[in-house]
């Protein structure tokens, strides 16, 4: 224990057993801890409002301790009071936290709090002094919510890496020559703000909560766009102070290099959200302002030249000469029940000659009488029938 760095939650120890913080009680606890822990390096962190809550007589001494570096406080407007700032220091130096707080809202971001020996508690016993013991954080409703959100954020990061890796390793195959182009389909993922390889490299090198240096590039109505190498990230107004400033121009300057903390990722659009150290909270979920800004960044990002898609060439309609259809042969007559007329059969001597119809003899014409037309024949037959009906039937005499 003596070789580890101890980060003291000064605001917590100063209010132990009290309603208002006491600088004298804090100094007493730190001195007792130094005697018990030996040569351990100690960093005391207090809230930004600590100087305004202690007694007025202690304020000059507080200013002396702050100027000498014995007391450290986060920048004004830091989100989460000094807890987020304190835990970041302890995580960075791999130290031990001395506090009676459980930090439930940070359990998802700092799971190392549950490791053995990473959290100490302190209690002032009357007549005995300060007692320091190892403790475990208390899990409550806020802890469950924080862990659930952190788990969801990690899954999104893993999914983003998988999608970006797939786009880099297995790009879409170009269409084969002569193959018909498939109809355009709606994109499964929206247009991204960064290249897949650039996004993968950034995630691998800078996890959530990591501090980076970025150059301020442009400003928007709700924040600023910064550049980290080839990657473009967004800093919303909420990540520049608490309360959020009206404009980012009052906090940042174009072209300057500032340190930021990675607070969230937008896997589907390959966007990154940043905030000033001690101001933003690492949630893993981008804010609405960041999503809107990343969409604009994606639309403004120049696309790389790719092979043109095969399109269906619309052939010009050329006049085609109409070809006359050959006359179809007349259908052969269907064979009826009557016997078909015998056709002459060709012999080896030549085609058979058709015999002419013999002319009727004069005797036959006289017997047959004069020829009548069909109408006249029919009329004569009708008159004969009527006459037969009109004539009375005579009895035959015996």
GIHUBEL-V157562 format. One record per residue. N is the residue number from 1. PSI is psi in degrees with one decimal (* if undefined). BURIAL is + if it has 16 or more other ideal C-beta (glycine too) atoms within 10 Angstrom, else -. Layout:
N,PSI,BURIAL
N,PSI,BURIAL
//
This chain:
1,-34.2,-
2,-21.3,-
3,-3.9,-
4,159.0,-
5,132.7,-
6,125.9,+
7,117.7,+
8,130.9,+
9,86.7,+
10,-39.1,+
11,-33.7,+
12,-44.8,+
13,-31.0,+
14,-22.8,+
15,8.3,+
16,117.4,+
17,13.9,-
18,166.2,-
19,-30.5,-
20,145.7,-
21,151.8,+
22,122.1,+
23,-35.8,+
24,-40.2,-
25,-37.5,+
26,-45.4,+
27,-37.1,+
28,-43.3,+
29,-41.0,+
30,-40.5,+
31,-41.0,-
32,-38.0,+
33,-40.9,+
34,-40.3,-
35,-34.5,-
36,-36.9,-
37,-8.8,+
38,-126.8,-
39,20.5,-
40,139.2,+
41,135.3,-
42,134.8,-
43,122.1,+
44,123.9,+
45,131.0,+
46,161.5,+
47,160.1,+
48,-25.1,+
49,8.0,-
50,-41.4,+
51,-26.7,+
52,-12.5,-
53,-17.3,-
54,169.9,+
55,151.2,-
56,-31.8,-
57,-21.8,-
58,-7.6,+
59,-42.0,-
60,-40.3,-
61,-36.0,-
62,-41.9,+
63,-38.0,-
64,-43.8,-
65,-36.1,+
66,-41.1,-
67,-32.7,-
68,-9.8,-
69,5.8,-
70,-23.9,-
71,134.3,+
72,137.4,+
73,148.3,+
74,165.6,+
75,154.4,-
76,138.9,-
77,10.0,-
78,133.7,+
79,139.0,+
80,26.4,+
81,-137.9,-
82,2.0,+
83,-46.7,+
84,-40.2,+
85,-43.8,+
86,-45.1,+
87,-32.8,+
88,-39.4,+
89,-46.0,+
90,-37.6,+
91,-39.2,+
92,-37.1,-
93,1.5,-
94,48.1,-
95,-173.3,+
96,139.4,+
97,128.6,+
98,104.5,+
99,154.4,+
100,5.0,-
101,151.0,+
102,-13.6,+
103,49.7,+
104,-37.5,+
105,-4.5,+
106,11.3,+
107,-34.1,+
108,-35.0,+
109,-32.1,+
110,73.3,+
111,-14.8,-
112,-13.2,-
113,-24.4,+
114,-1.4,-
115,151.2,-
116,131.8,-
117,9.0,-
118,-7.8,+
119,128.8,+
120,148.7,+
121,157.5,+
122,137.4,+
123,135.9,-
124,115.7,+
125,123.5,-
126,133.1,-
127,-8.8,-
128,-43.8,-
129,-157.1,-
130,134.3,+
131,130.0,-
132,127.1,+
133,152.2,-
134,145.3,-
135,165.1,-
136,143.2,-
137,148.2,+
138,129.2,-
139,129.8,-
140,-168.5,-
141,-41.9,-
142,-33.7,-
143,-41.2,+
144,-41.5,-
145,-43.8,-
146,-42.5,+
147,-40.7,+
148,-42.9,-
149,-39.7,+
150,-38.3,+
151,-41.7,-
152,-38.8,-
153,-40.1,+
154,-38.6,-
155,-39.4,-
156,-39.6,+
157,-44.7,+
158,-39.8,-
159,-39.0,-
160,-42.1,+
161,-41.3,+
162,-44.2,-
163,-46.1,+
164,-38.8,+
165,-40.1,-
166,-39.2,-
167,-31.4,+
168,-46.3,-
169,-41.7,-
170,76.6,-
171,160.0,-
172,136.2,-
173,141.1,-
174,150.9,-
175,148.3,-
176,154.7,-
177,129.7,-
178,-8.8,-
179,145.7,-
180,135.4,-
181,135.6,-
182,148.7,-
183,144.7,-
184,133.3,-
185,158.1,-
186,134.5,-
187,138.5,-
188,-32.0,-
189,147.6,-
190,166.9,-
191,138.1,-
192,156.8,+
193,-22.0,+
194,159.8,+
195,151.3,+
196,-45.1,+
197,-38.0,-
198,-41.7,+
199,-41.9,+
200,-44.7,+
201,-38.6,+
202,-44.3,+
203,-39.3,+
204,-34.4,-
205,-26.0,-
206,93.4,+
207,174.6,-
208,134.3,+
209,-5.9,+
210,146.4,-
211,136.6,-
212,167.6,+
213,134.1,-
214,155.3,+
215,128.9,-
216,125.6,+
217,-58.6,-
218,170.4,-
219,153.4,+
220,180.0,+
221,-19.9,-
222,15.0,+
223,-149.5,+
224,151.1,+
225,127.7,+
226,162.0,+
227,130.8,-
228,91.1,+
229,-120.6,-
230,-8.0,-
231,140.1,+
232,130.2,+
233,169.6,+
234,140.2,+
235,106.0,+
236,166.6,+
237,-33.2,+
238,-20.7,+
239,8.2,+
240,-6.6,+
241,164.1,+
242,108.6,+
243,160.7,-
244,139.3,+
245,164.1,+
246,-32.1,-
247,151.2,+
248,-19.8,+
249,-25.2,-
250,-14.7,-
251,-41.7,+
252,161.7,+
253,137.3,-
254,129.8,-
255,-11.3,-
256,158.4,-
257,124.4,-
258,161.2,+
259,137.2,-
260,166.6,+
261,135.5,+
262,113.0,+
263,-26.7,+
264,161.3,+
265,147.1,+
266,88.5,+
267,-38.8,+
268,-29.7,+
269,5.2,+
270,49.7,+
271,157.6,+
272,134.4,+
273,133.6,+
274,166.9,+
275,160.9,+
276,146.6,+
277,133.0,+
278,-2.6,+
279,-56.2,+
280,159.0,+
281,131.1,+
282,102.3,+
283,-24.9,+
284,-19.9,+
285,124.0,-
286,149.6,+
287,168.6,+
288,-37.0,-
289,-39.5,+
290,-41.9,+
291,-44.7,+
292,-40.3,+
293,-38.8,+
294,-36.1,+
295,-43.0,+
296,-40.8,-
297,-38.4,+
298,-39.0,+
299,-33.9,-
300,-14.1,-
301,128.0,-
302,133.4,-
303,144.5,-
304,148.7,-
305,128.6,-
306,167.1,-
307,134.2,-
308,145.3,-
309,145.0,-
310,125.0,-
311,154.6,-
312,116.4,-
313,125.1,-
314,109.0,-
315,136.2,-
316,137.4,-
317,117.2,-
318,140.3,-
319,131.6,-
320,128.7,-
321,132.5,-
322,130.5,-
323,129.4,-
324,133.9,-
325,137.9,-
326,144.3,-
327,129.1,-
328,139.8,-
329,145.3,-
330,139.9,-
331,142.9,-
332,143.8,-
333,141.2,-
334,141.7,-
335,118.4,-
336,-170.5,-
337,-26.6,-
338,153.6,-
339,134.0,-
340,147.6,-
341,138.2,-
342,130.1,-
343,147.8,-
344,139.5,-
345,131.3,-
346,137.6,-
347,177.9,-
348,-24.8,-
349,-20.2,-
350,179.6,-
351,142.2,-
352,137.5,-
353,140.3,-
354,125.6,-
355,131.6,-
356,149.3,-
357,127.3,-
358,144.9,-
359,142.1,-
360,146.3,-
361,158.8,-
362,-28.9,-
363,-40.3,-
364,-35.2,-
365,-35.9,-
366,-40.4,-
367,-41.3,-
368,-24.1,-
369,177.4,-
370,145.4,-
371,138.7,-
372,156.8,-
373,161.1,-
374,-37.1,-
375,-42.6,-
376,-38.1,-
377,-41.4,-
378,-39.8,-
379,-41.1,-
380,-37.9,-
381,-38.1,-
382,-40.5,-
383,-37.5,-
384,-40.5,-
385,-41.4,-
386,-38.3,-
387,-34.2,-
388,-34.4,-
389,-36.7,-
390,-34.7,-
391,130.8,-
392,146.6,-
393,121.8,-
394,143.5,-
395,143.9,-
396,122.4,-
397,146.7,-
398,*,-
//
